[in-house]
């Protein structure tokens, strides 16, 4: 029986990326305001093929939901993170040329995550949701600044390493 090597490589790559995303999400969730998962999703989506990046984000969020339980917030992750990967991968060529734009999007997506996670409160009350939006602005703004700075400081070396891994992965 012949095994499709490229299919196995794609699945392996998706599994490793999802495992790294889960590890980073879990590890950094204990540090207040430091949200590194958006940075990770952005750099993966910039380097790896769209299908791999989006599927890895989906697998990661599914695993995360299994660990945290099915809650409105974990379900929002399931919607947001694959969407972020898709958006970044669609504009990857442009974002690779415009470093500050990529840093801004990384910060913006981090900010939006904090704000979109408040949407499930609308199930209970519009007033409660509005209150959480307003209260969450401080935390989301800090997350924007930290994610933007994280991208500025870490993106070039991380992207360089990931590009070498991707080239090696493709040509071996």
KAMO-V983108 format. One record per residue. N is the residue number from 0. OMEGA is omega in whole degrees, -180 to 180 (999 if undefined). D_LAST is the distance of its C-alpha to the last C-alpha in Angstrom with 1 decimal. Layout:
{{N;OMEGA;D_LAST} {N;OMEGA;D_LAST}}
This chain:
{{0;-179;21.7} {1;179;18.3} {2;177;16.2} {3;-175;14.5} {4;-179;10.9} {5;178;10.6} {6;179;14.0} {7;177;13.2} {8;179;10.4} {9;179;13.1} {10;178;15.7} {11;179;14.1} {12;179;13.6} {13;-179;17.1} {14;180;18.5} {15;179;17.3} {16;180;18.6} {17;178;21.8} {18;177;22.3} {19;178;22.0} {20;178;24.4} {21;179;26.8} {22;-179;26.7} {23;179;27.4} {24;-177;30.0} {25;-177;31.8} {26;-176;31.7} {27;179;33.1} {28;179;35.6} {29;179;37.9} {30;-175;38.3} {31;176;40.8} {32;-178;39.7} {33;-174;36.2} {34;-173;34.0} {35;-177;30.3} {36;179;28.8} {37;176;29.4} {38;-179;27.6} {39;178;24.6} {40;-179;24.7} {41;-177;25.1} {42;177;22.2} {43;-179;19.8} {44;178;21.3} {45;-173;21.0} {46;-173;17.2} {47;179;15.7} {48;-176;16.6} {49;-177;20.2} {50;-180;19.9} {51;-178;17.7} {52;-178;20.1} {53;179;23.2} {54;177;22.3} {55;178;21.4} {56;178;24.7} {57;179;26.5} {58;178;25.1} {59;-177;26.1} {60;176;29.5} {61;176;30.1} {62;179;29.4} {63;179;31.6} {64;178;34.3} {65;-179;34.2} {66;-176;34.7} {67;-175;37.3} {68;-180;38.9} {69;179;39.5} {70;177;41.5} {71;-177;42.1} {72;178;40.0} {73;175;36.9} {74;177;37.3} {75;175;37.4} {76;-179;34.0} {77;177;32.7} {78;-171;34.0} {79;-170;33.2} {80;174;29.8} {81;177;27.9} {82;177;30.2} {83;179;29.4} {84;179;25.6} {85;-179;26.4} {86;-179;28.8} {87;-178;26.5} {88;177;23.5} {89;-178;26.0} {90;-174;27.1} {91;-179;23.9} {92;179;24.1} {93;-176;27.7} {94;176;27.3} {95;180;24.6} {96;-176;27.4} {97;-174;30.2} {98;-178;29.6} {99;176;33.0} {100;177;32.9} {101;178;29.7} {102;178;31.6} {103;179;34.6} {104;177;32.8} {105;178;31.3} {106;-180;34.9} {107;180;36.4} {108;176;34.2} {109;177;35.1} {110;-177;38.7} {111;177;38.6} {112;179;37.1} {113;-179;40.2} {114;-179;42.5} {115;179;41.0} {116;177;41.2} {117;-177;44.9} {118;179;45.1} {119;177;45.7} {120;178;48.9} {121;176;50.2} {122;-177;50.5} {123;-177;53.2} {124;176;54.9} {125;180;54.4} {126;177;56.4} {127;179;54.2} {128;179;51.1} {129;178;52.6} {130;179;53.6} {131;176;50.1} {132;-178;48.6} {133;179;51.1} {134;-178;50.6} {135;180;46.8} {136;-180;46.9} {137;-179;47.1} {138;-179;44.2} {139;178;42.0} {140;177;43.1} {141;178;42.1} {142;176;38.7} {143;-177;38.3} {144;-179;39.1} {145;179;36.9} {146;177;33.8} {147;180;34.5} {148;177;34.8} {149;179;31.8} {150;-180;29.7} {151;-176;31.5} {152;-169;30.8} {153;-171;27.4} {154;-176;25.4} {155;179;24.3} {156;-180;22.8} {157;178;21.2} {158;178;19.8} {159;179;18.4} {160;-179;16.6} {161;177;15.4} {162;178;14.2} {163;178;12.1} {164;-180;10.7} {165;179;10.2} {166;-180;8.6} {167;180;6.0} {168;-178;5.9} {169;-169;5.9} {170;175;3.8} {171;999;0.0}}
